[in-house]
Amino acid sequence: MKNVSPNRAGPWNFEFDKMDADVAAWRIRPLGHDEALAMHAHAQGQLVMVLHGAMTCEVPGALWMAPVHGGLWIPGNVPHGNRLTADADVCFLFVASDAADMPRDCCAMGITPLLRELILHLATPPGDDVPDGEIGRLHAVVLDQLVRMPAEPMHLPVSDEPRLRRLVAELMADPADRSTATQWASRLAMSERTFGRLVRRETGMSFGRWRQRLQLIVALQWLSSGQSVQQVAVDLGYDSVGSFIAMFKKAMGKPPARYLAEQRLAHGR
């Protein structure tokens, strides 16, 4: 994992203070390795559209994953840090704070084939002979489409509490860790009851439900990067593929293969 600064020269270096339009698009690809962009914020809202691979985004109190063939909305002035897989191909759409009536909180969003192609077109540098009026009309269509996109929750509640920060870091590094609540409490030097109360107070979930949500987000990230259901089940430490599929179906309402196929169909992929 390579950590980079948001003001690094190169593919991450979008100059927010020089953005003079309602919308702008920027496409990046990591240089053959996972990358993590340090916490930062900007006045513009940001739609993350993952074309290939996967990206997670941490904001105060939550860890989000840009959904398979969809988008992730991050409002303006919200501190956030991004993590991209080595094979990621990601397009960012930046939206001026007063340009559209967008959600005030982070959310996953559906992306129609039309909006996807419009954003990709915006991310391609225009020629010198493109009239300003044409660009303005394109921006207006993008904004009209953007406000119509459905929003849905898909995040992991997290906390700045030091012991839970350690828990998140260790489980993200090894999501197959099957340690019990008792074992985690011992690692974090507290009683099991105190550990359970801490997790529920900070996340609103029991430890078991919270860890399952983390595994679901990791599973979606790996599946969207092309790993097989069988490999994901093994890498997450499940005793059988069937038990992983049962967990996924209970959480998402359908088995992983069907969920991914329907997402691709819905978004024209």
C-alpha positions as CSV (number, residue, x, y, z in Angstrom):
1,M,0.0,0.0,0.0
2,K,1.4,3.3,-1.0
3,N,0.3,6.5,0.8
4,V,0.1,9.7,-1.2
5,S,-0.8,13.3,-0.3
6,P,-3.8,15.0,-2.0
7,N,-1.5,17.7,-3.3
8,R,0.9,15.2,-4.9
9,A,1.8,16.0,-8.5
10,G,0.5,13.5,-11.0
11,P,-2.9,11.8,-11.4
12,W,-4.2,12.9,-7.9
13,N,-3.4,16.5,-8.5
14,F,-6.7,18.2,-9.2
15,E,-6.6,21.9,-8.5
16,F,-9.8,22.5,-6.6
17,D,-9.2,26.2,-6.0
18,K,-9.0,26.8,-9.8
19,M,-12.2,25.0,-10.6
20,D,-14.3,27.7,-12.4
21,A,-17.3,25.6,-13.5
22,D,-20.3,24.0,-11.8
23,V,-18.9,20.5,-12.5
24,A,-15.6,19.0,-13.5
25,A,-14.4,15.4,-13.9
26,W,-11.1,13.7,-13.3
27,R,-10.0,10.1,-14.0
28,I,-7.2,8.3,-12.3
29,R,-5.5,4.9,-12.3
30,P,-3.0,3.8,-9.6
31,L,0.5,3.0,-10.8
32,G,0.4,-0.8,-10.4
33,H,-0.1,-0.9,-6.6
34,D,-2.7,-0.2,-4.0
35,E,-2.8,3.5,-3.1
36,A,-4.2,5.4,-0.1
37,L,-4.9,9.2,-0.4
38,A,-4.5,11.0,2.9
39,M,-7.4,12.7,4.7
40,H,-8.4,16.0,3.0
41,A,-11.4,18.1,2.2
42,H,-12.6,20.5,-0.5
43,A,-15.5,22.8,-0.9
44,Q,-16.8,20.9,-3.9
45,G,-19.0,17.8,-3.5
46,Q,-17.5,14.6,-5.0
47,L,-19.1,11.7,-6.8
48,V,-16.8,8.7,-7.0
49,M,-17.5,6.4,-10.0
50,V,-15.5,3.1,-10.0
51,L,-15.0,1.8,-13.5
52,H,-12.8,-1.1,-12.5
53,G,-11.3,-2.5,-9.3
54,A,-12.5,-1.0,-6.0
55,M,-12.3,2.0,-3.8
56,T,-13.1,2.5,-0.1
57,C,-13.5,6.0,1.5
58,E,-13.2,6.9,5.1
59,V,-15.1,9.9,6.5
60,P,-15.6,10.8,10.1
61,G,-17.6,8.0,11.7
62,A,-17.9,5.7,8.7
63,L,-16.1,3.6,6.2
64,W,-17.8,3.6,2.7
65,M,-17.2,1.5,-0.4
66,A,-18.1,2.8,-3.8
67,P,-20.7,0.3,-4.9
68,V,-20.3,-2.1,-7.8
69,H,-21.0,-0.2,-11.0
70,G,-22.4,2.7,-9.0
71,G,-21.2,5.8,-7.3
72,L,-20.3,7.2,-3.9
73,W,-21.4,10.8,-3.0
74,I,-19.3,12.8,-0.6
75,P,-20.6,16.3,0.2
76,G,-18.4,19.3,0.1
77,N,-16.1,20.1,3.1
78,V,-16.4,16.6,4.5
79,P,-12.9,15.2,5.4
80,H,-12.2,12.0,3.6
81,G,-9.4,9.6,2.7
82,N,-9.4,7.2,-0.2
83,R,-8.0,3.7,-0.7
84,L,-7.8,2.2,-4.2
85,T,-6.9,-1.3,-5.4
86,A,-4.0,-1.6,-7.8
87,D,-6.3,-2.4,-10.7
88,A,-8.6,0.5,-10.0
89,D,-9.9,2.8,-12.7
90,V,-11.9,5.6,-11.0
91,C,-13.6,8.8,-12.3
92,F,-14.3,11.7,-9.9
93,L,-17.0,14.2,-10.6
94,F,-16.6,17.4,-8.6
95,V,-19.7,19.5,-8.1
96,A,-19.8,23.1,-6.9
97,S,-21.6,23.5,-3.5
98,D,-24.5,25.6,-4.9
99,A,-24.8,23.8,-8.3
100,A,-27.4,21.1,-7.4
101,D,-29.6,19.9,-4.6
102,M,-27.5,16.9,-3.6
103,P,-27.6,14.8,-0.4
104,R,-26.2,16.4,2.7
105,D,-24.7,13.1,3.9
106,C,-22.5,10.5,2.3
107,C,-24.4,7.9,0.4
108,A,-24.1,5.2,-2.3
109,M,-25.8,6.2,-5.6
110,G,-27.0,4.4,-8.6
111,I,-25.4,5.5,-11.9
112,T,-27.3,5.1,-15.2
113,P,-25.5,4.3,-18.5
114,L,-26.3,7.9,-19.7
115,L,-24.8,9.6,-16.6
116,R,-21.8,7.3,-16.8
117,E,-21.0,8.2,-20.4
118,L,-21.5,11.9,-19.7
119,I,-19.1,11.8,-16.8
120,L,-16.5,9.9,-18.9
121,H,-16.9,12.4,-21.7
122,L,-16.3,15.3,-19.2
123,A,-13.2,13.5,-17.9
124,T,-11.7,13.6,-21.4
125,P,-9.8,16.8,-22.0
126,P,-11.8,18.9,-24.6
127,G,-10.2,20.3,-27.7
128,D,-9.5,24.0,-28.1
129,D,-12.3,24.4,-30.6
130,V,-15.2,23.3,-28.3
131,P,-17.6,26.3,-27.8
132,D,-18.3,27.4,-24.2
133,G,-22.0,27.0,-24.9
134,E,-21.7,23.4,-25.7
135,I,-19.7,22.7,-22.5
136,G,-22.3,24.6,-20.5
137,R,-25.1,22.6,-21.9
138,L,-23.3,19.4,-21.1
139,H,-22.8,20.5,-17.5
140,A,-26.5,21.3,-17.2
141,V,-27.5,17.8,-18.4
142,V,-25.0,16.1,-16.0
143,L,-26.5,18.1,-13.1
144,D,-30.1,17.3,-14.2
145,Q,-29.2,13.6,-14.3
146,L,-27.2,13.6,-11.1
147,V,-30.0,14.8,-8.8
148,R,-32.3,12.0,-10.1
149,M,-30.0,9.2,-9.0
150,P,-31.2,6.9,-6.2
151,A,-29.3,6.9,-3.0
152,E,-28.7,3.9,-0.6
153,P,-26.7,3.2,2.5
154,M,-23.6,0.9,2.3
155,H,-21.2,1.9,5.0
156,L,-19.4,0.6,8.1
157,P,-19.8,2.7,11.2
158,V,-16.3,3.5,12.6
159,S,-15.0,5.6,15.5
160,D,-12.0,7.7,16.5
161,E,-11.9,5.8,19.9
162,P,-8.3,4.5,20.0
163,R,-9.2,0.9,20.8
164,L,-11.8,0.7,18.1
165,R,-9.4,2.3,15.6
166,R,-7.0,-0.6,16.4
167,L,-9.9,-3.1,15.9
168,V,-10.8,-1.6,12.5
169,A,-7.1,-1.5,11.4
170,E,-6.5,-5.1,12.3
171,L,-9.7,-6.5,10.8
172,M,-9.2,-4.5,7.6
173,A,-5.7,-6.0,7.4
174,D,-7.0,-9.5,8.1
175,P,-10.7,-9.7,7.5
176,A,-10.6,-13.5,7.9
177,D,-9.7,-13.1,11.6
178,R,-12.3,-15.1,13.5
179,S,-11.4,-14.0,17.0
180,T,-14.4,-14.0,19.4
181,A,-15.6,-10.9,21.3
182,T,-13.9,-12.4,24.4
183,Q,-10.6,-12.7,22.6
184,W,-10.8,-9.2,21.2
185,A,-11.7,-7.8,24.6
186,S,-8.6,-9.5,26.0
187,R,-6.4,-8.0,23.2
188,L,-7.8,-4.5,23.9
189,A,-7.3,-4.9,27.7
190,M,-11.0,-4.7,28.8
191,S,-13.7,-7.1,29.9
192,E,-16.0,-8.7,27.3
193,R,-19.0,-6.7,28.7
194,T,-17.1,-3.4,28.4
195,F,-16.0,-4.3,24.9
196,G,-19.5,-5.1,23.8
197,R,-20.8,-1.8,25.3
198,L,-18.1,0.1,23.6
199,V,-18.7,-1.3,20.2
200,R,-22.5,-0.7,20.4
201,R,-22.1,2.8,21.8
202,E,-19.6,3.8,19.1
203,T,-21.2,2.0,16.1
204,G,-24.8,1.4,17.0
205,M,-24.3,-2.4,16.3
206,S,-23.4,-5.5,18.2
207,F,-19.8,-6.7,17.5
208,G,-21.1,-9.7,15.5
209,R,-23.3,-7.6,13.2
210,W,-20.6,-4.9,12.9
211,R,-18.0,-7.5,11.8
212,Q,-20.4,-9.1,9.4
213,R,-20.9,-5.6,7.8
214,L,-17.2,-5.2,7.5
215,Q,-16.8,-8.6,5.8
216,L,-19.7,-7.8,3.4
217,I,-18.0,-4.5,2.4
218,V,-14.7,-6.3,1.9
219,A,-16.4,-9.1,-0.1
220,L,-18.1,-6.6,-2.4
221,Q,-14.7,-4.9,-2.9
222,W,-13.0,-8.2,-3.8
223,L,-15.8,-9.5,-6.0
224,S,-15.9,-6.2,-7.9
225,S,-12.2,-6.6,-8.5
226,G,-12.8,-10.0,-10.3
227,Q,-12.2,-12.5,-7.5
228,S,-14.4,-15.6,-7.6
229,V,-17.1,-16.3,-5.0
230,Q,-15.1,-19.4,-3.9
231,Q,-11.9,-17.4,-3.4
232,V,-13.6,-14.6,-1.5
233,A,-15.2,-17.2,0.8
234,V,-11.8,-18.8,1.5
235,D,-10.0,-15.4,2.0
236,L,-12.7,-14.3,4.5
237,G,-12.2,-17.5,6.5
238,Y,-15.5,-19.2,5.9
239,D,-15.6,-22.9,6.4
240,S,-17.5,-23.4,3.2
241,V,-18.6,-21.4,0.1
242,G,-22.2,-22.2,1.1
243,S,-21.9,-20.5,4.5
244,F,-20.5,-17.3,2.8
245,I,-23.3,-17.3,0.2
246,A,-25.9,-17.7,3.0
247,M,-24.4,-14.7,4.8
248,F,-24.3,-12.6,1.6
249,K,-27.9,-13.5,0.7
250,K,-29.2,-12.7,4.2
251,A,-27.6,-9.3,4.1
252,M,-28.2,-8.3,0.4
253,G,-31.4,-10.3,-0.4
254,K,-29.8,-12.4,-3.1
255,P,-26.6,-14.6,-3.6
256,P,-23.5,-12.8,-4.8
257,A,-23.4,-14.0,-8.4
258,R,-27.0,-12.9,-8.9
259,Y,-26.4,-9.6,-7.1
260,L,-23.4,-8.8,-9.3
261,A,-25.2,-9.8,-12.5
262,E,-28.2,-7.6,-11.7
263,Q,-26.0,-4.7,-10.9
264,R,-24.2,-5.0,-14.2
265,L,-27.5,-5.3,-16.0
266,A,-29.0,-2.3,-14.2
267,H,-26.1,-0.1,-15.1
268,G,-25.6,-1.3,-18.7
269,R,-22.4,-3.2,-18.2
